[in-house]
Structure formats: structure tokens, C-alpha cells
Amino acid sequence: MGTDKWSPLEEAIPDVRDGLTRTERIILYVLRETQLERDGRFVPTAMLYGRVLEYVDMSEAEFHGYLDRLGVRGDRL
């Protein structure tokens, strides 16, 4: 997943199946995998950000923008 080259246009277009962009889908996938590793416990935002960076290059501000759009609030997920 991390080696694919997506154009900015391809990245910005939501998928017709669920309305999520590629980056939003990656964030949710990484969040779920990390929650499973932590036996369902909260995932610190910094930990999630670090793991998401393995797939997508983005600033911390962009990451928080995505979390806001996904309805995630707080410093623990």
C-alpha cells in the first residue's frame, strides 16, 4: 500500500462505495489494526500519526484535518 503513486486528483476523489478518500481509508485501517494490537485500548494520536506516515506523507496539521473530517476528537483514539 505504501509504494503506490497516486496523483493529487486520484487522492482527492472520494470512493463511490463509501465516500472515503484513500488517505481516510488508510487512517481508519491503521487505527483498527493498532487497536487490535493494543487489545482494544485507546490509541494515542501520536502513535497513530507515526504509523500512518508509513503509508502517506502528510504534515501533522493535515493529519488532524483528516481526523476532524472523520469525526475523531480528543488526544486518544
C-alpha positions in Angstrom: 0.0 0.0 0.0 2.8 2.4 0.8 4.6 2.3 -2.6 1.6 3.3 -4.8 1.9 6.6 -6.5 -1.4 8.4 -6.6 -2.0 11.7 -8.4 -3.4 14.5 -6.2 -6.6 14.2 -8.2 -6.9 10.5 -7.6 -6.3 11.1 -3.9 -8.9 13.8 -3.6 -11.8 11.9 -5.2 -13.9 10.0 -2.7 -14.6 6.4 -3.5 -18.2 5.8 -4.6 -18.6 2.8 -2.3 -18.3 4.7 1.0 -17.3 8.3 0.2 -13.8 7.9 1.8 -10.6 9.1 0.2 -7.6 6.8 0.0 -5.9 8.6 2.9 -9.1 8.4 5.1 -9.3 4.7 4.4 -5.7 4.2 5.4 -6.1 6.1 8.6 -9.1 4.0 9.6 -7.3 0.8 8.6 -4.2 1.7 10.7 -6.4 2.8 13.6 -8.2 -0.5 13.6 -5.0 -2.6 13.3 -3.4 -0.6 16.1 -6.5 -1.1 18.4 -6.3 -4.8 17.8 -2.6 -4.9 18.7 -3.4 -3.0 21.9 -6.3 -5.3 22.8 -8.9 -2.7 22.1 -7.3 0.0 24.2 -7.2 3.6 23.2 -4.6 4.6 20.6 -2.6 7.7 21.3 -2.9 10.2 18.4 0.9 10.5 18.1 1.2 6.7 17.8 -1.4 6.6 15.0 0.2 9.6 13.2 3.6 7.8 13.2 2.1 4.6 11.8 0.1 6.4 9.2 3.3 8.1 8.0 4.5 4.7 6.9 1.8 4.8 4.2 1.1 8.5 3.5 3.4 11.6 3.6 1.5 14.4 5.4 2.0 17.1 7.9 0.6 16.9 11.4 -1.9 19.6 10.6 -3.1 17.6 7.6 -3.4 14.5 9.7 -5.6 16.4 12.3 -7.7 17.7 9.4 -8.4 14.2 8.3 -9.2 13.2 11.9 -11.7 16.1 12.1 -13.4 15.1 8.9 -13.6 11.5 10.2 -15.2 12.8 13.4 -12.4 11.8 15.7 -11.9 14.1 18.7 -9.5 14.1 21.6 -5.9 13.1 22.2 -6.7 9.4 22.4 -8.5 7.3 19.8 
